[in-house]
């Protein structure tokens, strides 16, 4: 997971905070398993692997809830993708409240 993060985004993980979720789905090309982690990184300087990704953006919890960041409408590969993002925000808030 740390290696994939580096290869695909150029980000160096310094800490795996938690596993947020995992889910799977099937499509014509096969079966997929997606694991989502919250990580801390050295520096937020994203350099995308152009073979893997075309673009990225950062979104607040409210923007995810509203499916819109500025003029960009958010769409998801599968329905659980939005729920996972909201779960990550919830877990982070829960941890902050406990500290």
N, C-alpha and C positions, 0 to 999 in steps of 0.2 A: 504494500500500500504506500509506504513512504517513497519507494523507488518510482512507482507510477506517478505519484504527485510531482516528483522532481522531473521526470521525463516529459510529462504532459503539460506542466505549467511553469517549470523552472523554480518552483518554490521549495525551500528546504525546511522540512518538518523538524521542529525541536522537541515536540511533545505530542503524544497521542492523548488527547483529553478523555475521549470516550467513544464507544461505538454508539451511534445514534439509532441506526436501524439496519435491517436487511430485508430484502424482498426479491422475489423472482417472478419471471413471466416468460411466456413462450411466444414465439413468432415464427414466421416461415423459415428463417435462417437458423433457428435452434432455440435452446433454452438459455435464459440469462439469469444470473444472480448478481444483485447489486448490494454492496456493502457501503454504508455511509458512516464516516467518522468525523468527529470534530478534532482538529489539530491546531497546534500553535506553530507558527512559522518564524524564521529568522527575520525576513524582510518581505513586505508586500509588493514585490516587484515581479509581476506576472509576465512570463514569456511563453506563449503558447506554442505547442508542437503543431505546425500547420496541417499535418496529416491527421491528427486526432481531433483538433478543435478549430473553429473559425473565429469565435469571439467569446467573451465572457462579460459578466457584469456583477456588481455587488448590489444586493437588495436588502432593505430593512424588513423587519417583520410585517409592518403595515403594507409595504409594497407587495410582499408575497401574498398577504391576505387579499389585497385588491387586484392581484394579477397584473400590475402595471408599475413600471419604473420609468418615470418621465413619460416619454412618448412611446416607450417600448411595451408591448403587451406580452406578458409572460405566458408561455405554453410549456407543457410538460410531456415527456416521452410516454409516461403512464400515469394514471390518476394518483398512485401512492407518492409520486415525486413531490407534489405540493405538500401533502401531509407530512412527509419526512422533513421538509424544510421547516415547517411550523413546529414540529416536535423538537428539532434542534434548538430553536429559539426558546421553547418552553423549558427544556432541560438546562439551558444556560441560565435562564432567569431563576429557576429552582435552585441551582447551585449558588448563585449570587445571593439569594435570600438566606440560604443556610450558612453563609460565611459571615 
